[in-house]
Amino acid sequence: MAAAGERYICVNCGYTYDPAVGDPMNGVPPGVPFTELPEEWVCPMCYVSAGEFDAMD
């Protein structure tokens, strides 16, 4: 299981999801761990699903 502060990187475009920042473009506030993103969440840059992300930390 991922740690709450763990960052993830999109393997398609390189976008980094950082829970300290959240995803303002998709209405995700800071503090939301990657593992708790909504099922329909997609990369805000290239629109791939969360399954296309790898853990960084």
Distance bins in CASP14 RR format, pairs under 12 A and 6 or more apart:
PFRMAT RR
TARGET T0000
AUTHOR 0000-0000-0000
RMODE 2
METHOD distances of the structure
MODEL  1
1 33 0 0 0 0 1 0 0 0 0 0 0
1 34 0 0 0 0 0 1 0 0 0 0 0
1 35 1 0 0 1 0 0 0 0 0 0 0
1 36 0 0 0 0 0 1 0 0 0 0 0
1 55 0 0 0 0 0 1 0 0 0 0 0
2 8 1 0 0 1 0 0 0 0 0 0 0
2 17 0 0 0 0 0 1 0 0 0 0 0
2 19 0 0 0 0 1 0 0 0 0 0 0
2 33 1 0 0 1 0 0 0 0 0 0 0
2 34 1 0 0 1 0 0 0 0 0 0 0
2 35 1 0 1 0 0 0 0 0 0 0 0
2 36 0 0 0 0 1 0 0 0 0 0 0
2 37 0 0 0 0 0 1 0 0 0 0 0
2 50 0 0 0 0 0 1 0 0 0 0 0
2 53 0 0 0 0 0 1 0 0 0 0 0
2 54 0 0 0 0 0 1 0 0 0 0 0
2 55 1 0 0 1 0 0 0 0 0 0 0
2 56 0 0 0 0 0 1 0 0 0 0 0
2 57 0 0 0 0 1 0 0 0 0 0 0
3 19 0 0 0 0 1 0 0 0 0 0 0
3 33 1 0 0 1 0 0 0 0 0 0 0
3 34 0 0 0 0 1 0 0 0 0 0 0
3 35 0 0 0 0 1 0 0 0 0 0 0
3 55 0 0 0 0 1 0 0 0 0 0 0
3 56 0 0 0 0 0 1 0 0 0 0 0
3 57 1 0 0 1 0 0 0 0 0 0 0
4 18 0 0 0 0 0 1 0 0 0 0 0
4 19 1 0 0 1 0 0 0 0 0 0 0
4 20 0 0 0 0 1 0 0 0 0 0 0
4 30 0 0 0 0 0 1 0 0 0 0 0
4 31 1 0 0 1 0 0 0 0 0 0 0
4 32 0 0 0 0 1 0 0 0 0 0 0
4 33 1 0 1 0 0 0 0 0 0 0 0
4 34 0 0 0 0 1 0 0 0 0 0 0
4 35 0 0 0 0 1 0 0 0 0 0 0
4 36 0 0 0 0 1 0 0 0 0 0 0
4 57 0 0 0 0 0 1 0 0 0 0 0
5 17 0 0 0 0 0 1 0 0 0 0 0
5 18 0 0 0 0 1 0 0 0 0 0 0
5 19 1 0 1 0 0 0 0 0 0 0 0
5 20 1 0 0 1 0 0 0 0 0 0 0
5 21 0 0 0 0 0 1 0 0 0 0 0
5 22 0 0 0 0 0 1 0 0 0 0 0
5 30 0 0 0 0 0 1 0 0 0 0 0
5 31 0 0 0 0 1 0 0 0 0 0 0
5 32 0 0 0 0 0 1 0 0 0 0 0
5 33 1 0 0 1 0 0 0 0 0 0 0
5 34 0 0 0 0 1 0 0 0 0 0 0
5 35 0 0 0 0 0 1 0 0 0 0 0
5 36 0 0 0 0 0 1 0 0 0 0 0
5 55 0 0 0 0 0 1 0 0 0 0 0
5 56 0 0 0 0 0 1 0 0 0 0 0
5 57 1 0 0 1 0 0 0 0 0 0 0
6 16 0 0 0 0 0 1 0 0 0 0 0
6 17 0 0 0 0 1 0 0 0 0 0 0
6 18 0 0 0 0 1 0 0 0 0 0 0
6 19 1 0 0 1 0 0 0 0 0 0 0
6 20 0 0 0 0 0 1 0 0 0 0 0
6 31 0 0 0 0 0 1 0 0 0 0 0
6 32 0 0 0 0 0 1 0 0 0 0 0
6 33 1 0 0 1 0 0 0 0 0 0 0
6 34 1 0 0 1 0 0 0 0 0 0 0
6 35 0 0 0 0 1 0 0 0 0 0 0
6 36 0 0 0 0 0 1 0 0 0 0 0
6 53 0 0 0 0 0 1 0 0 0 0 0
6 54 0 0 0 0 0 1 0 0 0 0 0
6 55 1 0 1 0 0 0 0 0 0 0 0
6 56 1 0 0 1 0 0 0 0 0 0 0
6 57 1 0 1 0 0 0 0 0 0 0 0
7 14 0 0 0 0 0 1 0 0 0 0 0
7 15 0 0 0 0 0 1 0 0 0 0 0
7 16 1 0 1 0 0 0 0 0 0 0 0
7 17 1 0 0 1 0 0 0 0 0 0 0
7 18 1 0 1 0 0 0 0 0 0 0 0
7 19 1 0 0 1 0 0 0 0 0 0 0
7 20 0 0 0 0 1 0 0 0 0 0 0
7 21 0 0 0 0 1 0 0 0 0 0 0
7 22 0 0 0 0 0 1 0 0 0 0 0
7 33 0 0 0 0 0 1 0 0 0 0 0
7 34 1 0 0 1 0 0 0 0 0 0 0
7 53 0 0 0 0 1 0 0 0 0 0 0
7 54 0 0 0 0 0 1 0 0 0 0 0
7 55 1 0 0 1 0 0 0 0 0 0 0
7 56 1 0 1 0 0 0 0 0 0 0 0
7 57 1 0 1 0 0 0 0 0 0 0 0
8 14 0 0 0 0 0 1 0 0 0 0 0
8 15 0 0 0 0 1 0 0 0 0 0 0
8 16 1 0 0 1 0 0 0 0 0 0 0
8 17 1 0 1 0 0 0 0 0 0 0 0
8 18 0 0 0 0 1 0 0 0 0 0 0
8 19 0 0 0 0 1 0 0 0 0 0 0
8 22 0 0 0 0 0 1 0 0 0 0 0
8 23 0 0 0 0 0 1 0 0 0 0 0
8 32 0 0 0 0 0 1 0 0 0 0 0
8 33 0 0 0 0 1 0 0 0 0 0 0
8 34 1 0 1 0 0 0 0 0 0 0 0
8 35 0 0 0 0 1 0 0 0 0 0 0
8 37 0 0 0 0 1 0 0 0 0 0 0
8 41 0 0 0 0 0 1 0 0 0 0 0
8 43 0 0 0 0 1 0 0 0 0 0 0
8 48 0 0 0 0 0 1 0 0 0 0 0
8 50 1 0 0 1 0 0 0 0 0 0 0
8 51 0 0 0 0 1 0 0 0 0 0 0
8 52 0 0 0 0 1 0 0 0 0 0 0
8 53 1 0 1 0 0 0 0 0 0 0 0
8 54 1 0 0 1 0 0 0 0 0 0 0
8 55 1 0 1 0 0 0 0 0 0 0 0
8 56 1 0 0 1 0 0 0 0 0 0 0
8 57 0 0 0 0 1 0 0 0 0 0 0
9 15 1 0 0 1 0 0 0 0 0 0 0
9 16 1 0 1 0 0 0 0 0 0 0 0
9 17 1 0 0 1 0 0 0 0 0 0 0
9 18 0 0 0 0 1 0 0 0 0 0 0
9 34 0 0 0 0 0 1 0 0 0 0 0
9 43 0 0 0 0 1 0 0 0 0 0 0
9 45 0 0 0 0 0 1 0 0 0 0 0
9 48 0 0 0 0 0 1 0 0 0 0 0
9 50 0 0 0 0 0 1 0 0 0 0 0
9 51 0 0 0 0 0 1 0 0 0 0 0
9 52 0 0 0 0 1 0 0 0 0 0 0
9 53 1 0 0 1 0 0 0 0 0 0 0
9 54 1 0 1 0 0 0 0 0 0 0 0
9 55 0 0 0 0 1 0 0 0 0 0 0
9 56 1 0 1 0 0 0 0 0 0 0 0
9 57 0 0 0 0 0 1 0 0 0 0 0
10 16 1 0 0 1 0 0 0 0 0 0 0
10 17 1 0 0 1 0 0 0 0 0 0 0
10 23 0 0 0 0 0 1 0 0 0 0 0
10 34 0 0 0 0 0 1 0 0 0 0 0
10 41 0 0 0 0 0 1 0 0 0 0 0
10 42 0 0 0 0 1 0 0 0 0 0 0
10 43 1 0 1 0 0 0 0 0 0 0 0
10 44 0 0 0 0 1 0 0 0 0 0 0
10 45 1 0 0 1 0 0 0 0 0 0 0
10 46 1 0 0 1 0 0 0 0 0 0 0
10 47 0 0 0 0 1 0 0 0 0 0 0
10 48 1 0 0 1 0 0 0 0 0 0 0
10 49 0 0 0 0 1 0 0 0 0 0 0
10 50 0 0 0 0 1 0 0 0 0 0 0
10 51 0 0 0 0 1 0 0 0 0 0 0
10 52 1 0 0 1 0 0 0 0 0 0 0
10 53 1 0 1 0 0 0 0 0 0 0 0
10 54 0 0 0 0 1 0 0 0 0 0 0
10 55 0 0 0 0 0 1 0 0 0 0 0
10 56 0 0 0 0 0 1 0 0 0 0 0
11 43 0 0 0 0 1 0 0 0 0 0 0
11 46 0 0 0 0 0 1 0 0 0 0 0
11 48 0 0 0 0 1 0 0 0 0 0 0
11 49 0 0 0 0 0 1 0 0 0 0 0
11 50 0 0 0 0 0 1 0 0 0 0 0
11 51 0 0 0 0 1 0 0 0 0 0 0
11 52 1 0 1 0 0 0 0 0 0 0 0
11 53 1 0 0 1 0 0 0 0 0 0 0
11 54 1 0 1 0 0 0 0 0 0 0 0
11 55 0 0 0 0 0 1 0 0 0 0 0
11 56 0 0 0 0 0 1 0 0 0 0 0
12 42 0 0 0 0 0 1 0 0 0 0 0
12 43 1 0 0 1 0 0 0 0 0 0 0
12 45 0 0 0 0 1 0 0 0 0 0 0
12 46 1 0 1 0 0 0 0 0 0 0 0
12 47 0 0 0 0 1 0 0 0 0 0 0
12 48 1 0 1 0 0 0 0 0 0 0 0
12 49 0 0 0 0 1 0 0 0 0 0 0
12 50 0 0 0 0 0 1 0 0 0 0 0
12 51 0 0 0 0 0 1 0 0 0 0 0
12 52 1 0 1 0 0 0 0 0 0 0 0
12 53 0 0 0 0 1 0 0 0 0 0 0
12 54 0 0 0 0 0 1 0 0 0 0 0
13 42 0 0 0 0 0 1 0 0 0 0 0
13 43 1 0 0 1 0 0 0 0 0 0 0
13 44 0 0 0 0 1 0 0 0 0 0 0
13 45 1 0 1 0 0 0 0 0 0 0 0
13 46 1 0 1 0 0 0 0 0 0 0 0
13 47 0 0 0 0 1 0 0 0 0 0 0
13 48 1 0 0 1 0 0 0 0 0 0 0
13 52 0 0 0 0 1 0 0 0 0 0 0
13 53 0 0 0 0 0 1 0 0 0 0 0
14 43 0 0 0 0 1 0 0 0 0 0 0
14 44 0 0 0 0 0 1 0 0 0 0 0
14 45 1 0 0 1 0 0 0 0 0 0 0
14 46 0 0 0 0 1 0 0 0 0 0 0
14 48 0 0 0 0 0 1 0 0 0 0 0
14 52 0 0 0 0 0 1 0 0 0 0 0
14 53 0 0 0 0 1 0 0 0 0 0 0
14 54 0 0 0 0 1 0 0 0 0 0 0
14 56 0 0 0 0 0 1 0 0 0 0 0
15 21 0 0 0 0 0 1 0 0 0 0 0
15 22 0 0 0 0 0 1 0 0 0 0 0
15 23 0 0 0 0 1 0 0 0 0 0 0
15 25 0 0 0 0 0 1 0 0 0 0 0
15 26 0 0 0 0 0 1 0 0 0 0 0
15 34 0 0 0 0 0 1 0 0 0 0 0
15 42 0 0 0 0 0 1 0 0 0 0 0
15 43 1 0 1 0 0 0 0 0 0 0 0
15 44 1 0 0 1 0 0 0 0 0 0 0
15 45 1 0 1 0 0 0 0 0 0 0 0
15 46 1 0 0 1 0 0 0 0 0 0 0
15 47 0 0 0 0 0 1 0 0 0 0 0
15 48 0 0 0 0 1 0 0 0 0 0 0
15 50 0 0 0 0 0 1 0 0 0 0 0
15 52 0 0 0 0 0 1 0 0 0 0 0
15 53 0 0 0 0 1 0 0 0 0 0 0
15 54 0 0 0 0 0 1 0 0 0 0 0
15 56 0 0 0 0 0 1 0 0 0 0 0
16 22 0 0 0 0 0 1 0 0 0 0 0
16 23 0 0 0 0 0 1 0 0 0 0 0
16 34 0 0 0 0 0 1 0 0 0 0 0
16 43 0 0 0 0 0 1 0 0 0 0 0
16 44 0 0 0 0 0 1 0 0 0 0 0
16 45 0 0 0 0 1 0 0 0 0 0 0
16 53 0 0 0 0 1 0 0 0 0 0 0
16 54 0 0 0 0 0 1 0 0 0 0 0
16 55 0 0 0 0 0 1 0 0 0 0 0
16 56 1 0 0 1 0 0 0 0 0 0 0
16 57 0 0 0 0 0 1 0 0 0 0 0
17 23 1 0 0 1 0 0 0 0 0 0 0
17 24 0 0 0 0 0 1 0 0 0 0 0
17 25 0 0 0 0 0 1 0 0 0 0 0
17 26 0 0 0 0 1 0 0 0 0 0 0
17 28 0 0 0 0 1 0 0 0 0 0 0
17 30 0 0 0 0 0 1 0 0 0 0 0
17 31 0 0 0 0 0 1 0 0 0 0 0
17 32 0 0 0 0 1 0 0 0 0 0 0
17 33 0 0 0 0 1 0 0 0 0 0 0
17 34 1 0 1 0 0 0 0 0 0 0 0
17 35 0 0 0 0 0 1 0 0 0 0 0
17 36 0 0 0 0 0 1 0 0 0 0 0
17 37 1 0 0 1 0 0 0 0 0 0 0
17 41 0 0 0 0 1 0 0 0 0 0 0
17 42 0 0 0 0 0 1 0 0 0 0 0
17 43 0 0 0 0 1 0 0 0 0 0 0
17 44 0 0 0 0 1 0 0 0 0 0 0
17 45 0 0 0 0 0 1 0 0 0 0 0
17 48 0 0 0 0 0 1 0 0 0 0 0
17 50 0 0 0 0 1 0 0 0 0 0 0
17 51 0 0 0 0 0 1 0 0 0 0 0
17 52 0 0 0 0 0 1 0 0 0 0 0
17 53 1 0 0 1 0 0 0 0 0 0 0
17 54 0 0 0 0 0 1 0 0 0 0 0
17 55 0 0 0 0 0 1 0 0 0 0 0
17 56 0 0 0 0 1 0 0 0 0 0 0
17 57 0 0 0 0 0 1 0 0 0 0 0
18 24 0 0 0 0 0 1 0 0 0 0 0
18 28 0 0 0 0 0 1 0 0 0 0 0
18 30 0 0 0 0 1 0 0 0 0 0 0
18 31 0 0 0 0 1 0 0 0 0 0 0
18 32 0 0 0 0 0 1 0 0 0 0 0
18 33 0 0 0 0 0 1 0 0 0 0 0
18 34 0 0 0 0 1 0 0 0 0 0 0
18 53 0 0 0 0 0 1 0 0 0 0 0
18 56 0 0 0 0 1 0 0 0 0 0 0
18 57 0 0 0 0 1 0 0 0 0 0 0
19 28 0 0 0 0 1 0 0 0 0 0 0
19 29 0 0 0 0 1 0 0 0 0 0 0
19 30 1 0 0 1 0 0 0 0 0 0 0
19 31 1 0 1 0 0 0 0 0 0 0 0
19 32 1 0 1 0 0 0 0 0 0 0 0
19 33 1 0 1 0 0 0 0 0 0 0 0
19 34 1 0 0 1 0 0 0 0 0 0 0
19 35 0 0 0 0 1 0 0 0 0 0 0
19 36 0 0 0 0 1 0 0 0 0 0 0
19 37 0 0 0 0 1 0 0 0 0 0 0
19 55 0 0 0 0 0 1 0 0 0 0 0
19 56 0 0 0 0 0 1 0 0 0 0 0
19 57 0 0 0 0 0 1 0 0 0 0 0
20 28 0 0 0 0 0 1 0 0 0 0 0
20 29 0 0 0 0 0 1 0 0 0 0 0
20 30 1 0 1 0 0 0 0 0 0 0 0
20 31 1 0 0 1 0 0 0 0 0 0 0
20 32 0 0 0 0 0 1 0 0 0 0 0
20 33 0 0 0 0 0 1 0 0 0 0 0
20 34 0 0 0 0 0 1 0 0 0 0 0
20 57 0 0 0 0 0 1 0 0 0 0 0
21 27 0 0 0 0 0 1 0 0 0 0 0
21 28 0 0 0 0 1 0 0 0 0 0 0
21 29 0 0 0 0 1 0 0 0 0 0 0
21 30 1 0 1 0 0 0 0 0 0 0 0
21 31 0 0 0 0 1 0 0 0 0 0 0
21 32 0 0 0 0 1 0 0 0 0 0 0
21 34 0 0 0 0 0 1 0 0 0 0 0
21 44 0 0 0 0 0 1 0 0 0 0 0
22 28 1 0 1 0 0 0 0 0 0 0 0
22 29 1 0 0 1 0 0 0 0 0 0 0
22 30 1 0 1 0 0 0 0 0 0 0 0
22 31 1 0 0 1 0 0 0 0 0 0 0
22 32 1 0 1 0 0 0 0 0 0 0 0
22 33 0 0 0 0 1 0 0 0 0 0 0
22 34 0 0 0 0 1 0 0 0 0 0 0
22 36 0 0 0 0 0 1 0 0 0 0 0
22 37 0 0 0 0 1 0 0 0 0 0 0
22 41 0 0 0 0 0 1 0 0 0 0 0
22 44 0 0 0 0 0 1 0 0 0 0 0
23 29 0 0 0 0 1 0 0 0 0 0 0
23 30 0 0 0 0 1 0 0 0 0 0 0
23 31 0 0 0 0 0 1 0 0 0 0 0
23 32 0 0 0 0 1 0 0 0 0 0 0
23 33 0 0 0 0 0 1 0 0 0 0 0
23 34 0 0 0 0 1 0 0 0 0 0 0
23 36 0 0 0 0 0 1 0 0 0 0 0
23 37 1 0 0 1 0 0 0 0 0 0 0
23 38 0 0 0 0 0 1 0 0 0 0 0
23 41 1 0 0 1 0 0 0 0 0 0 0
23 42 0 0 0 0 1 0 0 0 0 0 0
23 43 0 0 0 0 1 0 0 0 0 0 0
23 44 1 0 1 0 0 0 0 0 0 0 0
23 45 0 0 0 0 0 1 0 0 0 0 0
23 50 0 0 0 0 0 1 0 0 0 0 0
23 53 0 0 0 0 0 1 0 0 0 0 0
24 30 0 0 0 0 1 0 0 0 0 0 0
24 32 0 0 0 0 0 1 0 0 0 0 0
24 44 0 0 0 0 1 0 0 0 0 0 0
25 41 0 0 0 0 0 1 0 0 0 0 0
25 42 0 0 0 0 0 1 0 0 0 0 0
25 43 0 0 0 0 1 0 0 0 0 0 0
25 44 1 0 1 0 0 0 0 0 0 0 0
25 45 0 0 0 0 1 0 0 0 0 0 0
25 47 0 0 0 0 0 1 0 0 0 0 0
26 32 0 0 0 0 0 1 0 0 0 0 0
26 37 0 0 0 0 1 0 0 0 0 0 0
26 38 0 0 0 0 1 0 0 0 0 0 0
26 40 0 0 0 0 1 0 0 0 0 0 0
26 41 1 0 0 1 0 0 0 0 0 0 0
26 42 1 0 0 1 0 0 0 0 0 0 0
26 43 0 0 0 0 1 0 0 0 0 0 0
26 44 1 0 1 0 0 0 0 0 0 0 0
26 45 0 0 0 0 0 1 0 0 0 0 0
26 47 0 0 0 0 0 1 0 0 0 0 0
26 50 0 0 0 0 0 1 0 0 0 0 0
27 37 0 0 0 0 0 1 0 0 0 0 0
27 38 0 0 0 0 1 0 0 0 0 0 0
27 41 0 0 0 0 1 0 0 0 0 0 0
27 44 0 0 0 0 1 0 0 0 0 0 0
28 34 0 0 0 0 1 0 0 0 0 0 0
28 36 0 0 0 0 1 0 0 0 0 0 0
28 37 1 0 0 1 0 0 0 0 0 0 0
28 38 1 0 0 1 0 0 0 0 0 0 0
28 40 0 0 0 0 0 1 0 0 0 0 0
28 41 1 0 0 1 0 0 0 0 0 0 0
28 42 0 0 0 0 0 1 0 0 0 0 0
28 43 0 0 0 0 0 1 0 0 0 0 0
28 44 0 0 0 0 1 0 0 0 0 0 0
28 50 0 0 0 0 0 1 0 0 0 0 0
29 36 0 0 0 0 0 1 0 0 0 0 0
29 37 0 0 0 0 0 1 0 0 0 0 0
31 37 0 0 0 0 0 1 0 0 0 0 0
32 38 0 0 0 0 1 0 0 0 0 0 0
32 41 0 0 0 0 1 0 0 0 0 0 0
33 50 0 0 0 0 0 1 0 0 0 0 0
33 55 0 0 0 0 0 1 0 0 0 0 0
33 57 0 0 0 0 0 1 0 0 0 0 0
34 41 0 0 0 0 1 0 0 0 0 0 0
34 43 0 0 0 0 0 1 0 0 0 0 0
34 50 1 0 0 1 0 0 0 0 0 0 0
34 51 0 0 0 0 0 1 0 0 0 0 0
34 53 1 0 0 1 0 0 0 0 0 0 0
34 54 0 0 0 0 0 1 0 0 0 0 0
34 55 0 0 0 0 1 0 0 0 0 0 0
34 56 0 0 0 0 1 0 0 0 0 0 0
34 57 0 0 0 0 0 1 0 0 0 0 0
35 41 0 0 0 0 0 1 0 0 0 0 0
35 50 0 0 0 0 1 0 0 0 0 0 0
35 51 0 0 0 0 0 1 0 0 0 0 0
35 53 0 0 0 0 0 1 0 0 0 0 0
35 55 0 0 0 0 1 0 0 0 0 0 0
36 50 0 0 0 0 0 1 0 0 0 0 0
37 43 0 0 0 0 0 1 0 0 0 0 0
37 44 0 0 0 0 0 1 0 0 0 0 0
37 49 0 0 0 0 0 1 0 0 0 0 0
37 50 1 0 1 0 0 0 0 0 0 0 0
37 51 0 0 0 0 0 1 0 0 0 0 0
37 53 0 0 0 0 1 0 0 0 0 0 0
38 49 0 0 0 0 0 1 0 0 0 0 0
38 50 0 0 0 0 1 0 0 0 0 0 0
39 49 0 0 0 0 1 0 0 0 0 0 0
39 50 0 0 0 0 1 0 0 0 0 0 0
39 51 0 0 0 0 0 1 0 0 0 0 0
40 47 0 0 0 0 0 1 0 0 0 0 0
40 49 0 0 0 0 1 0 0 0 0 0 0
40 50 0 0 0 0 1 0 0 0 0 0 0
41 47 0 0 0 0 0 1 0 0 0 0 0
41 48 0 0 0 0 0 1 0 0 0 0 0
41 49 1 0 0 1 0 0 0 0 0 0 0
41 50 1 0 1 0 0 0 0 0 0 0 0
41 51 0 0 0 0 0 1 0 0 0 0 0
41 52 0 0 0 0 0 1 0 0 0 0 0
41 53 0 0 0 0 0 1 0 0 0 0 0
42 48 1 0 0 1 0 0 0 0 0 0 0
42 49 1 0 1 0 0 0 0 0 0 0 0
42 50 1 0 0 1 0 0 0 0 0 0 0
42 51 0 0 0 0 1 0 0 0 0 0 0
42 52 0 0 0 0 1 0 0 0 0 0 0
42 53 0 0 0 0 0 1 0 0 0 0 0
43 49 1 0 0 1 0 0 0 0 0 0 0
43 50 0 0 0 0 1 0 0 0 0 0 0
43 51 0 0 0 0 1 0 0 0 0 0 0
43 52 1 0 0 1 0 0 0 0 0 0 0
43 53 1 0 0 1 0 0 0 0 0 0 0
44 50 0 0 0 0 0 1 0 0 0 0 0
44 53 0 0 0 0 0 1 0 0 0 0 0
45 52 0 0 0 0 0 1 0 0 0 0 0
45 53 0 0 0 0 0 1 0 0 0 0 0
46 52 0 0 0 0 1 0 0 0 0 0 0
46 53 0 0 0 0 0 1 0 0 0 0 0
48 54 0 0 0 0 0 1 0 0 0 0 0
END
